[in-house]
Amino acid sequence: MLGSFDKPVTGDGYSIVLELPVNDPLYDKKKKLLHDKGFGIKEQIPLESSSSPDSISKTLETMLQIGRIIHLNEVELYFGEFDTQSGSYSTRNEVEALNLVLSLVESLLASQMHKQINVWKDLKKAIIDKIHEFGNQNKVDAKIDRNYICAKEKYLVQWGERNGVKTKLEIAYVEGAGRGVIAMEDLNIGDIALEIPVSIIISEELVYKSDMYNILGKLDGMSSETMLLLWSMKEKHNCKSKFKNYFDTLPEEFNTGLSFGVHAIMALEGTLLLDEIIQAKEHLRMQYEELFPALCNDYPDIFPPEFYTWEQFLWACELWYSNSMKVMFADGKLRTCLIPIAGFLNHSLYPHIVHYGKVDSATNTLKFPLSRRCSASEECCLSYGNFSTSHLITFYGFSPQGDNPYDVIPIDLDVGQVDNIEDCPMSNWTTHMVRGTWLSNNHNMYHYGLPSPLLDYLRRVRNPTQQEKTFLPADLEIEMEVLEDLQLTFSDMLENLGDSDFEDRENTSWDVKLAVEFKDLQRKIVSSIINSCSAGRKLVENELSRFMSKE
Ligand SMILES: C[S@@+](CC[C@H](N)C(=O)[O-])C[C@H]1O[C@@H](n2cnc3c(N)ncnc32)[C@H](O)[C@@H]1O
């Protein structure tokens, strides 16, 4: 349970309870962070009927601080330990935290078992204002071509509506993102932008009903995802398919990292994305060769060879990677699905739709509710997940606009070296990473915009007994060593990335453009770390000379 509301604790005030779920995989670390900020794992937040606007806003901030921590993911938690005093950890996290608090207040208001309804209404208004204010600060302007009329997309929506789809969105062309959806009217928090009946969702059930299942179901290690992928490769050619309108809207080519040509691959030299793409492609090639041409040779009627070439296999993989969603059905089973119409929703780092993917068993539909306002004509986006740009390029073929907080560079360290840290969940990270230091709001001494778990680890390698950070020379010398080492590591990395020597960006192919953009982003991240180390060393030097002058 993330939160609930309670009977009065004091006077005539009611309280809301925010609780860290015990099954949270990051429970210990979040518990420690809550504790460091002065909270327990279960906090009862009271609100008196006489509350002034000032105290309502203080109550809201307290609830948000807890809500943010409850909703942190691993990367946000790794970087957020000392960073966020009151600000947000990420746009996604902020939307989640605000919506958590809003849902609790709404449940309390819906219960109507309290006397002081006005104060809760005021709190609800304050939350909604905050969501709007945050929206205005983080506006991403997408250029939309409303005149883009495509008969195929229109037919699909009409077909959907005949089959029970309800939508407040229309399809348009969004510059740099292909097709997207825009709001037909002003949509508010909680409004359902799109509702898709289960009957038009493409899921594994379709394979079980097909003639392929007799063959595929008997193959060892065959997953339902692979079966469905093979099914879609054939079904797209079926003129009588129930999903013909859907298949007609799919592009002939998906421009994802898996289709990068040799020049783009070469442009990625020195980056981890190069390995990611090569490994992913090798894995798919092996998977293809395990199945083909054997299936076509043994069952040519079921697997016609012309539908099962390597190129078509890769096309289907790109379709499933870039367009599928995981859906929890009413039977409690999670299935990977293609969802007609919802497949036009683009990704954003600041999504309108955050909570989706669970079938509403009362209506047997999949609903896409808004977690923040979307004005008429504005593009409505969801979050595909907390993905790094390298993942988005490899499997989706784009680099998102704005600062991506999940763009981390892993650091290879032998984390087994340090003892005595078991009791300290925050130090007990088994992997370490860095990201652009402009994302940090703490560039002070002992922080430098760098992640605390990494700095603490590097300090403890040098001095396992260090408990407190002091301004004594012995500690300062350790700080200096840590920063020098990091600076050296990242200077080497920058050198490996080479210079940005690419001039004619506009006239190049989509893949080289994407590769070059990615490399620029890597350079920007690595340079920020080098600069922060250098600025940090100056801070330490100043402290050392201050100490010396006192002596
Ligand atoms: C689920 S589809 C969304 C609809 C898609 N734009 C279309 O025209 O079919 C996912 C694909 O949309 C594109 N896309 C999604 N979000 C994007 C974004 N923020 N920027 C650029 N392209 C995006 C990528 O090509 C991605 O593989």
Ligand as a Chemical Component Dictionary entry (heavy atoms), coordinates in Angstrom:
data_LIG
# 
_chem_comp.id                   LIG 
_chem_comp.type                 NON-POLYMER 
_chem_comp.pdbx_formal_charge   0 
_chem_comp.three_letter_code    LIG 
# 
loop_
_chem_comp_atom.comp_id 
_chem_comp_atom.atom_id 
_chem_comp_atom.alt_atom_id 
_chem_comp_atom.type_symbol 
_chem_comp_atom.charge 
_chem_comp_atom.model_Cartn_x 
_chem_comp_atom.model_Cartn_y 
_chem_comp_atom.model_Cartn_z 
_chem_comp_atom.pdbx_ordinal 
LIG C1  C1  C 0  4.819  3.237  -30.437 1  
LIG S1  S1  S 1  5.419  4.006  -31.821 2  
LIG C2  C2  C 0  4.693  5.589  -31.755 3  
LIG C3  C3  C 0  4.115  6.004  -33.105 4  
LIG C4  C4  C 0  5.103  6.336  -34.169 5  
LIG N1  N1  N 0  5.561  7.714  -34.022 6  
LIG C5  C5  C 0  4.548  6.071  -35.553 7  
LIG O1  O1  O 0  4.590  6.970  -36.391 8  
LIG O2  O2  O -1 4.131  4.947  -35.773 9  
LIG C6  C6  C 0  7.085  4.212  -31.308 10 
LIG C7  C7  C 0  7.951  4.947  -32.295 11 
LIG O3  O3  O 0  7.634  6.321  -32.356 12 
LIG C8  C8  C 0  8.788  7.129  -32.464 13 
LIG N2  N2  N 0  8.871  7.958  -31.256 14 
LIG C9  C9  C 0  8.223  7.768  -30.095 15 
LIG N3  N3  N 0  8.496  8.747  -29.223 16 
LIG C10 C10 C 0  9.341  9.577  -29.830 17 
LIG C11 C11 C 0  9.997  10.775 -29.441 18 
LIG N4  N4  N 0  9.836  11.317 -28.238 19 
LIG N5  N5  N 0  10.821 11.366 -30.331 20 
LIG C12 C12 C 0  11.025 10.841 -31.565 21 
LIG N6  N6  N 0  10.427 9.704  -31.988 22 
LIG C13 C13 C 0  9.594  9.083  -31.139 23 
LIG C14 C14 C 0  9.957  6.167  -32.586 24 
LIG O4  O4  O 0  10.184 5.946  -33.937 25 
LIG C15 C15 C 0  9.425  4.914  -31.930 26 
LIG O5  O5  O 0  10.046 3.755  -32.385 27 
# 
loop_
_chem_comp_bond.comp_id 
_chem_comp_bond.atom_id_1 
_chem_comp_bond.atom_id_2 
_chem_comp_bond.value_order 
_chem_comp_bond.pdbx_ordinal 
LIG C1  S1  SING 1  
LIG S1  C2  SING 2  
LIG S1  C6  SING 3  
LIG C2  C3  SING 4  
LIG C3  C4  SING 5  
LIG C4  N1  SING 6  
LIG C4  C5  SING 7  
LIG C5  O1  DOUB 8  
LIG C5  O2  SING 9  
LIG C6  C7  SING 10 
LIG C7  O3  SING 11 
LIG C7  C15 SING 12 
LIG O3  C8  SING 13 
LIG C8  N2  SING 14 
LIG C8  C14 SING 15 
LIG N2  C9  SING 16 
LIG N2  C13 SING 17 
LIG C9  N3  DOUB 18 
LIG N3  C10 SING 19 
LIG C10 C11 SING 20 
LIG C10 C13 DOUB 21 
LIG C11 N4  SING 22 
LIG C11 N5  DOUB 23 
LIG N5  C12 SING 24 
LIG C12 N6  DOUB 25 
LIG N6  C13 SING 26 
LIG C14 O4  SING 27 
LIG C14 C15 SING 28 
LIG C15 O5  SING 29 
# 
